[in-house]
Amino acid sequence: MTPVPLDGPVAVVGGTGRLGLALARRWHRAGLPVLIGSRDAARAERAAEQGGLGSAAGRANAAAVREARVIVIAVPYEGHEAILRALAPDLAGKPVVETTVPYDRAARAVHHPDGFSAAERAQHLAPDAKLVAAFHTVSAPMLADLERSPHGDVLFCGDDRGAKDIAAGLIRSAGMRAVDAGPLRNARVLEQLAVLLFGLNRRYKRPDLGITVAGLE
């Protein structure tokens, strides 16, 4: 698989989590330079070492973002706003791929205060970043199994053409098909689809259901 050409590393903020680490390992295997970010630099170094990237790929979030060409946000919703506020100055001008699902566990429903998606709120918190929403409907356990070819499509959306091209390349480098789902406001739908899949996984007792767009060549 030909990696997407980048002039610097991909930083995965929240790269010690299930989705973040799984994506980092996929991209590393595809030949991309990847940094693992965490609030705790030592934890990032341990995760990078255990994930096969080498401890030198671990950084504190801010250091990873400053060094990176493109940033992927893969943090729990509970800490999303605080992390975006802290990193906003270093995100300016850079493509940022937002994966966060604003999931209300008690209600088992998507949480959209004022009707805005997590990706739209990220754009508000980091107004000079080039936001793309992606990977909401992708199973972390499925991606984590490097011996298995990933299944399903990755729907992505955003308002910056160049950033969307980079996101599409990252999706392909992870071994999946990229499907352009339009402008950033459609992240509201992608986040709702993720919550729908959470319910389907419970109902059918499967950890890795996904989305495929039928009839698309």
Backbone as CSV, one residue per row, in Angstrom:
resi,resn,N_x,N_y,N_z,CA_x,CA_y,CA_z,C_x,C_y,C_z
1,MET,0.844,-1.189,0.000,0.000,0.000,0.000,0.880,1.240,0.000
2,THR,0.647,2.186,-0.890,1.445,3.394,-0.982,0.982,4.405,0.057
3,PRO,1.885,4.845,0.968,1.469,5.809,1.979,1.117,7.154,1.364
4,VAL,0.263,7.900,2.029,-0.023,9.254,1.608,1.233,10.087,1.839
5,PRO,1.689,10.884,0.843,2.905,11.669,1.039,2.661,12.816,2.016
6,LEU,3.511,12.915,3.032,3.431,13.986,4.010,4.824,14.556,4.210
7,ASP,4.893,15.846,4.544,6.193,16.444,4.801,6.488,16.524,6.297
8,GLY,5.830,15.674,7.060,6.061,15.606,8.492,5.209,14.515,9.101
9,PRO,5.372,14.283,10.407,4.660,13.172,11.043,3.167,13.409,11.220
10,VAL,2.469,12.312,11.453,1.084,12.331,11.914,1.117,12.208,13.435
11,ALA,0.516,13.156,14.140,0.427,13.076,15.599,-0.967,12.618,15.991
12,VAL,-1.047,11.574,16.788,-2.328,11.069,17.267,-2.495,11.514,18.717
13,VAL,-3.289,12.553,18.917,-3.584,13.049,20.257,-4.603,12.097,20.887
14,GLY,-4.232,11.528,22.020,-5.042,10.444,22.576,-4.604,9.113,21.999
15,GLY,-3.361,9.049,21.583,-2.845,7.853,20.921,-2.626,6.668,21.830
16,THR,-2.832,6.840,23.124,-2.737,5.693,24.030,-4.080,4.986,24.178
17,GLY,-5.149,5.571,23.651,-6.469,4.950,23.702,-6.646,3.883,22.631
18,ARG,-7.778,3.200,22.660,-7.971,2.054,21.758,-7.952,2.461,20.296
19,LEU,-8.761,3.448,19.921,-8.807,3.849,18.516,-7.516,4.537,18.110
20,GLY,-7.030,5.446,18.930,-5.822,6.180,18.580,-4.627,5.276,18.363
21,LEU,-4.409,4.325,19.261,-3.258,3.429,19.130,-3.428,2.499,17.943
22,ALA,-4.637,2.025,17.712,-4.872,1.136,16.565,-4.577,1.858,15.257
23,LEU,-5.031,3.104,15.120,-4.731,3.881,13.915,-3.237,4.133,13.787
24,ALA,-2.597,4.497,14.886,-1.157,4.765,14.852,-0.380,3.548,14.370
25,ARG,-0.749,2.382,14.854,-0.047,1.161,14.452,-0.303,0.848,12.982
26,ARG,-1.535,1.058,12.492,-1.831,0.838,11.068,-0.988,1.765,10.193
27,TRP,-0.938,3.034,10.568,-0.184,3.993,9.760,1.312,3.731,9.827
28,HIS,1.785,3.346,10.985,3.200,3.001,11.115,3.548,1.830,10.202
29,ARG,2.695,0.829,10.189,2.945,-0.334,9.327,2.907,0.053,7.861
30,ALA,2.091,1.071,7.509,2.013,1.538,6.118,3.183,2.420,5.732
31,GLY,4.065,2.732,6.678,5.263,3.508,6.362,5.181,4.982,6.685
32,LEU,4.112,5.400,7.369,3.991,6.812,7.730,4.740,7.092,9.028
33,PRO,5.360,8.269,9.143,5.933,8.670,10.438,4.809,9.065,11.380
34,VAL,4.775,8.450,12.564,3.662,8.634,13.490,4.194,8.973,14.876
35,LEU,3.532,9.923,15.537,3.817,10.261,16.925,2.593,9.931,17.768
36,ILE,2.835,9.367,18.946,1.782,9.065,19.908,1.748,10.189,20.936
37,GLY,0.598,10.840,21.076,0.457,11.907,22.051,-0.381,11.483,23.242
38,SER,-0.039,12.034,24.411,-0.807,11.795,25.632,-0.585,12.982,26.563
39,ARG,-1.486,13.167,27.513,-1.251,14.193,28.526,-0.010,13.867,29.345
40,ASP,0.338,12.578,29.430,1.499,12.095,30.181,2.522,11.558,29.183
41,ALA,3.649,12.249,29.049,4.654,11.852,28.062,5.164,10.433,28.310
42,ALA,5.348,10.061,29.575,5.846,8.716,29.885,4.851,7.657,29.436
43,ARG,3.567,7.934,29.626,2.542,6.993,29.174,2.572,6.863,27.659
44,ALA,2.769,7.973,26.964,2.857,7.934,25.499,4.054,7.109,25.050
45,GLU,5.171,7.260,25.727,6.369,6.491,25.376,6.133,5.000,25.581
46,ARG,5.483,4.632,26.690,5.193,3.217,26.938,4.253,2.659,25.875
47,ALA,3.208,3.410,25.531,2.265,2.935,24.518,2.940,2.785,23.168
48,ALA,3.797,3.733,22.814,4.504,3.668,21.532,5.429,2.447,21.489
49,GLU,6.105,2.180,22.595,6.987,1.016,22.667,6.182,-0.279,22.564
50,GLN,5.114,-0.382,23.327,4.294,-1.585,23.315,3.580,-1.772,21.981
51,GLY,3.294,-0.678,21.284,2.615,-0.750,19.991,3.534,-1.005,18.818
52,GLY,4.835,-1.114,19.084,5.775,-1.426,18.016,6.342,-0.223,17.291
53,LEU,6.055,1.001,17.772,6.572,2.193,17.122,7.904,2.628,17.703
54,GLY,8.247,2.116,18.891,9.444,2.551,19.594,9.118,3.703,20.517
55,SER,9.733,3.718,21.698,9.396,4.709,22.713,9.665,6.139,22.249
56,ALA,10.588,6.314,21.304,10.911,7.659,20.814,9.739,8.306,20.099
57,ALA,8.723,7.529,19.721,7.543,8.084,19.055,6.541,8.658,20.043
58,GLY,6.773,8.495,21.351,5.859,9.006,22.365,6.182,10.435,22.746
59,ARG,5.152,11.238,22.915,5.314,12.657,23.263,4.160,13.098,24.174
60,ALA,4.369,14.178,24.898,3.241,14.908,25.463,2.440,15.480,24.303
61,ASN,1.140,15.658,24.496,0.281,16.094,23.396,0.800,17.343,22.698
62,ALA,1.136,18.368,23.458,1.547,19.633,22.861,2.816,19.465,22.027
63,ALA,3.774,18.685,22.514,5.014,18.464,21.770,4.739,17.697,20.483
64,ALA,3.864,16.712,20.537,3.516,15.943,19.341,2.857,16.837,18.298
65,VAL,1.941,17.697,18.735,1.227,18.574,17.807,2.176,19.569,17.151
66,ARG,3.071,20.135,17.919,4.003,21.125,17.350,4.893,20.503,16.283
67,GLU,5.255,19.247,16.456,6.166,18.587,15.517,5.464,18.041,14.277
68,ALA,4.156,17.859,14.361,3.433,17.105,13.335,3.027,17.954,12.142
69,ARG,2.812,17.275,11.025,2.245,17.874,9.810,0.722,17.826,9.841
70,VAL,0.173,16.744,10.390,-1.271,16.558,10.485,-1.574,15.940,11.844
71,ILE,-2.695,16.321,12.423,-3.045,15.885,13.770,-4.352,15.111,13.732
72,VAL,-4.408,14.032,14.487,-5.628,13.245,14.651,-6.042,13.343,16.111
73,ILE,-7.285,13.749,16.351,-7.810,13.864,17.710,-8.624,12.604,18.015
74,ALA,-8.146,11.825,18.978,-8.813,10.559,19.334,-8.913,10.470,20.851
75,VAL,-9.601,11.438,21.434,-9.683,11.528,22.891,-11.110,11.258,23.351
76,PRO,-11.294,10.841,24.604,-12.655,10.672,25.133,-13.396,12.005,25.121
77,TYR,-14.690,11.933,24.920,-15.483,13.151,24.838,-15.382,13.980,26.119
78,GLU,-15.240,13.329,27.246,-15.207,14.032,28.526,-14.047,15.026,28.594
79,GLY,-12.935,14.709,27.941,-11.781,15.603,27.982,-11.574,16.403,26.712
80,HIS,-12.515,16.296,25.784,-12.353,16.865,24.450,-12.165,18.380,24.480
81,GLU,-13.051,19.093,25.133,-12.993,20.557,25.101,-11.716,21.084,25.740
82,ALA,-11.335,20.537,26.883,-10.137,21.014,27.563,-8.887,20.796,26.714
83,ILE,-8.810,19.651,26.058,-7.640,19.356,25.228,-7.598,20.273,24.017
84,LEU,-8.750,20.505,23.378,-8.777,21.402,22.214,-8.392,22.820,22.603
85,ARG,-8.886,23.293,23.741,-8.533,24.641,24.184,-7.029,24.760,24.405
86,ALA,-6.438,23.749,25.016,-5.005,23.798,25.317,-4.145,23.740,24.059
87,LEU,-4.602,22.990,23.059,-3.787,22.772,21.866,-4.068,23.757,20.742
88,ALA,-5.129,24.542,20.853,-5.590,25.392,19.753,-4.480,26.229,19.094
89,PRO,-3.600,26.909,19.850,-2.583,27.724,19.176,-1.665,26.917,18.259
90,ASP,-1.368,25.670,18.651,-0.463,24.834,17.850,-1.175,24.095,16.727
91,LEU,-2.512,24.118,16.725,-3.277,23.490,15.645,-3.482,24.441,14.466
92,ALA,-3.221,25.708,14.662,-3.502,26.721,13.638,-2.804,26.398,12.324
93,GLY,-3.585,26.400,11.241,-3.045,26.178,9.906,-2.816,24.730,9.535
94,LYS,-3.077,23.809,10.463,-2.782,22.399,10.205,-4.065,21.602,9.967
95,PRO,-3.985,20.556,9.135,-5.116,19.637,9.011,-5.316,18.882,10.326
96,VAL,-6.548,18.832,10.797,-6.877,18.144,12.044,-8.026,17.180,11.769
97,VAL,-7.783,15.899,11.983,-8.801,14.874,11.772,-9.448,14.572,13.116
98,GLU,-10.730,14.847,13.215,-11.478,14.720,14.470,-12.286,13.429,14.462
99,THR,-12.029,12.558,15.447,-12.712,11.264,15.526,-13.687,11.175,16.697
100,THR,-13.752,12.198,17.522,-14.484,12.131,18.785,-15.984,11.926,18.577
101,VAL,-16.539,11.000,19.334,-17.991,10.768,19.349,-18.536,11.281,20.678
102,PRO,-19.427,12.284,20.665,-19.980,12.829,21.915,-21.103,11.933,22.453
103,TYR,-20.703,10.881,23.117,-21.637,9.827,23.525,-22.054,10.006,24.977
104,ASP,-23.344,10.110,25.208,-23.907,10.151,26.546,-24.187,8.707,26.967
105,ARG,-23.328,8.163,27.818,-23.438,6.739,28.166,-24.723,6.435,28.945
106,ALA,-25.130,7.349,29.795,-26.342,7.110,30.589,-27.568,7.030,29.688
107,ALA,-27.651,7.936,28.722,-28.804,7.960,27.815,-28.616,7.060,26.604
108,ARG,-27.373,6.577,26.401,-27.036,5.802,25.207,-27.460,6.558,23.938
109,ALA,-27.049,7.817,23.897,-27.440,8.686,22.787,-26.316,9.678,22.509
110,VAL,-26.331,10.257,21.307,-25.371,11.295,20.963,-25.713,12.561,21.731
111,HIS,-24.671,13.298,22.119,-24.847,14.531,22.890,-24.401,15.707,22.033
112,HIS,-25.343,16.490,21.545,-25.053,17.631,20.681,-25.593,18.918,21.308
113,PRO,-24.854,19.505,22.238,-25.319,20.768,22.823,-25.500,21.831,21.742
114,ASP,-26.622,22.520,21.772,-26.922,23.571,20.788,-26.961,23.043,19.363
115,GLY,-27.031,21.717,19.200,-27.145,21.143,17.872,-25.848,20.953,17.135
116,PHE,-24.697,21.277,17.750,-23.419,21.202,17.052,-22.673,19.903,17.377
117,SER,-22.025,19.352,16.376,-21.226,18.139,16.545,-19.943,18.441,17.313
118,ALA,-19.278,17.388,17.763,-17.970,17.549,18.404,-16.976,18.164,17.428
119,ALA,-17.060,17.786,16.151,-16.149,18.344,15.156,-16.386,19.840,14.954
120,GLU,-17.646,20.244,14.933,-17.951,21.671,14.793,-17.487,22.452,16.025
121,ARG,-17.633,21.873,17.191,-17.147,22.544,18.396,-15.624,22.621,18.381
122,ALA,-14.974,21.578,17.865,-13.516,21.624,17.732,-13.101,22.765,16.810
123,GLN,-13.837,22.961,15.721,-13.529,24.061,14.806,-13.712,25.410,15.494
124,HIS,-14.722,25.512,16.361,-14.932,26.743,17.113,-13.803,26.979,18.114
125,LEU,-13.349,25.913,18.762,-12.294,26.036,19.762,-10.925,26.289,19.127
126,ALA,-10.720,25.766,17.921,-9.461,25.961,17.194,-9.796,26.526,15.814
127,PRO,-10.186,27.798,15.742,-10.754,28.356,14.504,-9.802,28.391,13.326
128,ASP,-8.507,28.339,13.583,-7.551,28.406,12.482,-7.077,27.030,12.024
129,ALA,-7.596,25.980,12.649,-7.274,24.617,12.206,-8.154,24.247,11.017
130,LYS,-7.709,23.267,10.246,-8.452,22.791,9.073,-9.087,21.454,9.439
131,LEU,-10.319,21.520,9.928,-10.976,20.364,10.532,-11.596,19.424,9.504
132,VAL,-11.378,18.140,9.710,-12.056,17.081,8.969,-12.544,16.070,10.002
133,ALA,-13.781,15.638,9.885,-14.341,14.613,10.774,-14.259,13.261,10.081
134,ALA,-13.773,12.238,10.790,-13.603,10.910,10.165,-13.442,9.842,11.239
135,PHE,-13.577,8.585,10.820,-13.312,7.386,11.624,-14.335,7.141,12.737
136,HIS,-15.488,7.813,12.710,-16.468,7.627,13.771,-17.070,6.228,13.777
137,THR,-17.235,5.630,12.614,-17.938,4.345,12.516,-16.985,3.171,12.328
138,VAL,-15.726,3.365,12.707,-14.714,2.322,12.531,-14.438,1.656,13.870
139,SER,-14.423,0.333,13.872,-14.212,-0.441,15.090,-12.739,-0.432,15.502
140,ALA,-12.468,0.017,16.729,-11.100,-0.015,17.231,-10.564,-1.443,17.362
141,PRO,-11.348,-2.410,17.903,-10.828,-3.783,17.965,-10.491,-4.354,16.587
142,MET,-11.299,-4.026,15.593,-11.015,-4.503,14.239,-9.697,-3.919,13.726
143,LEU,-9.481,-2.622,13.916,-8.244,-1.994,13.463,-7.028,-2.508,14.235
144,ALA,-7.245,-2.848,15.498,-6.119,-3.266,16.337,-5.538,-4.612,15.914
145,ASP,-6.314,-5.422,15.203,-5.845,-6.731,14.752,-5.120,-6.553,13.418
146,LEU,-3.801,-6.397,13.485,-3.029,-6.090,12.281,-2.946,-7.267,11.316
147,GLU,-3.322,-8.434,11.767,-3.321,-9.597,10.877,-4.601,-9.675,10.061
148,ARG,-5.506,-8.776,10.314,-6.814,-8.797,9.667,-6.970,-7.585,8.753
149,SER,-7.469,-7.808,7.557,-7.752,-6.691,6.655,-8.983,-5.950,7.160
150,PRO,-8.904,-4.631,7.303,-10.059,-3.898,7.818,-11.226,-3.914,6.840
151,HIS,-12.437,-3.872,7.359,-13.615,-3.880,6.514,-14.411,-2.600,6.713
152,GLY,-15.271,-2.295,5.752,-16.127,-1.121,5.842,-15.505,0.104,5.211
153,ASP,-16.323,1.137,5.066,-15.884,2.425,4.529,-15.674,3.404,5.679
154,VAL,-14.898,4.438,5.403,-14.747,5.546,6.338,-15.379,6.776,5.708
155,LEU,-16.480,7.232,6.285,-17.113,8.465,5.836,-16.407,9.640,6.495
156,PHE,-16.086,10.653,5.696,-15.395,11.818,6.249,-16.010,13.085,5.679
157,CYS,-15.902,14.182,6.427,-16.478,15.445,5.966,-15.655,16.616,6.480
158,GLY,-15.717,17.698,5.748,-14.964,18.889,6.123,-15.179,19.988,5.106
159,ASP,-14.645,21.169,5.403,-14.839,22.329,4.538,-13.579,22.756,3.801
160,ASP,-12.434,22.156,4.115,-11.174,22.516,3.468,-10.754,21.384,2.533
161,ARG,-10.664,21.684,1.243,-10.383,20.657,0.243,-9.035,19.970,0.473
162,GLY,-7.999,20.755,0.755,-6.685,20.164,0.970,-6.647,19.254,2.173
163,ALA,-7.290,19.683,3.259,-7.325,18.853,4.463,-8.102,17.567,4.208
164,LYS,-9.168,17.663,3.423,-9.945,16.456,3.103,-9.116,15.489,2.255
165,ASP,-8.302,16.009,1.357,-7.443,15.134,0.559,-6.453,14.390,1.450
166,ILE,-5.907,15.091,2.432,-4.972,14.448,3.359,-5.695,13.393,4.188
167,ALA,-6.895,13.717,4.664,-7.662,12.744,5.441,-7.982,11.507,4.615
168,ALA,-8.344,11.708,3.351,-8.629,10.564,2.481,-7.402,9.689,2.317
169,GLY,-6.234,10.314,2.199,-5.005,9.536,2.100,-4.714,8.744,3.358
170,LEU,-4.981,9.329,4.514,-4.787,8.600,5.769,-5.740,7.418,5.874
171,ILE,-6.960,7.616,5.431,-7.940,6.520,5.446,-7.444,5.369,4.573
172,ARG,-7.004,5.695,3.373,-6.502,4.642,2.471,-5.253,3.975,3.046
173,SER,-4.388,4.748,3.697,-3.187,4.170,4.289,-3.519,3.232,5.446
174,ALA,-4.680,3.425,6.071,-5.132,2.499,7.109,-5.796,1.257,6.525
175,GLY,-5.922,1.207,5.189,-6.456,0.027,4.519,-7.943,0.064,4.259
176,MET,-8.558,1.261,4.288,-10.001,1.354,4.130,-10.354,2.310,2.989
177,ARG,-11.609,2.247,2.544,-12.066,3.112,1.470,-12.590,4.425,2.046
178,ALA,-12.169,5.524,1.444,-12.590,6.850,1.884,-13.811,7.289,1.088
179,VAL,-14.854,7.733,1.789,-16.086,8.195,1.161,-16.352,9.630,1.630
180,ASP,-16.313,10.567,0.703,-16.511,11.975,1.021,-17.985,12.231,1.326
181,ALA,-18.268,12.615,2.579,-19.646,12.819,3.026,-20.023,14.297,3.090
182,GLY,-19.241,15.161,2.427,-19.651,16.544,2.314,-19.027,17.484,3.324
183,PRO,-19.741,18.585,3.663,-19.195,19.626,4.535,-19.149,19.208,6.000
184,LEU,-18.463,19.997,6.798,-18.230,19.644,8.200,-19.529,19.512,8.988
185,ARG,-20.553,20.245,8.621,-21.810,20.144,9.365,-22.386,18.719,9.343
186,ASN,-21.989,17.917,8.367,-22.471,16.540,8.292,-21.829,15.635,9.337
187,ALA,-20.860,16.169,10.083,-20.297,15.403,11.196,-21.374,15.051,12.211
188,ARG,-22.435,15.867,12.293,-23.539,15.549,13.206,-24.128,14.182,12.864
189,VAL,-24.257,13.915,11.573,-24.811,12.639,11.122,-23.821,11.507,11.383
190,LEU,-22.543,11.738,11.106,-21.535,10.690,11.311,-21.465,10.296,12.785
191,GLU,-21.554,11.279,13.671,-21.516,10.969,15.104,-22.755,10.192,15.521
192,GLN,-23.899,10.519,14.938,-25.121,9.759,15.229,-25.019,8.336,14.696
193,LEU,-24.402,8.163,13.528,-24.195,6.821,12.990,-23.329,5.980,13.925
194,ALA,-22.328,6.613,14.519,-21.462,5.890,15.453,-22.269,5.361,16.630
195,VAL,-23.141,6.183,17.181,-23.956,5.756,18.318,-24.933,4.660,17.895
196,LEU,-25.466,4.769,16.684,-26.315,3.699,16.158,-25.546,2.379,16.108
197,LEU,-24.304,2.427,15.663,-23.492,1.207,15.601,-23.199,0.654,16.987
198,PHE,-23.012,1.539,17.969,-22.822,1.043,19.340,-24.003,0.148,19.732
199,GLY,-25.207,0.607,19.421,-26.396,-0.171,19.748,-26.476,-1.471,18.962
200,LEU,-26.119,-1.424,17.693,-26.140,-2.642,16.873,-25.119,-3.657,17.373
201,ASN,-23.956,-3.177,17.786,-22.945,-4.084,18.334,-23.476,-4.809,19.569
202,ARG,-24.184,-4.062,20.422,-24.764,-4.703,21.616,-25.848,-5.703,21.220
203,ARG,-26.705,-5.293,20.301,-27.854,-6.130,19.940,-27.401,-7.442,19.303
204,TYR,-26.405,-7.346,18.418,-25.966,-8.530,17.680,-24.716,-9.170,18.281
205,LYS,-24.293,-8.626,19.414,-23.151,-9.194,20.149,-21.916,-9.296,19.251
206,ARG,-21.621,-8.193,18.582,-20.448,-8.093,17.726,-19.669,-6.833,18.102
207,PRO,-18.338,-6.889,18.137,-17.571,-5.699,18.506,-17.110,-4.866,17.324
208,ASP,-17.450,-5.283,16.106,-16.740,-4.691,14.967,-17.626,-4.411,13.759
209,LEU,-18.894,-4.105,13.984,-19.753,-3.744,12.865,-19.317,-2.384,12.316
210,GLY,-19.557,-2.186,11.009,-19.154,-0.943,10.374,-20.165,-0.511,9.331
211,ILE,-19.778,0.474,8.525,-20.632,1.033,7.486,-19.986,0.812,6.129
212,THR,-20.771,0.325,5.166,-20.319,0.223,3.783,-21.366,0.872,2.899
213,VAL,-20.932,1.730,1.982,-21.841,2.380,1.046,-21.994,1.468,-0.175
214,ALA,-23.169,0.873,-0.334,-23.400,-0.087,-1.413,-23.499,0.626,-2.760
215,GLY,-22.963,-0.012,-3.794,-23.093,0.486,-5.149,-22.096,1.549,-5.541
216,LEU,-21.195,1.914,-4.625,-20.187,2.939,-4.930,-18.936,2.265,-5.469
217,GLU,-18.553,2.643,-6.662,-17.355,2.029,-7.287,-16.109,2.860,-6.938
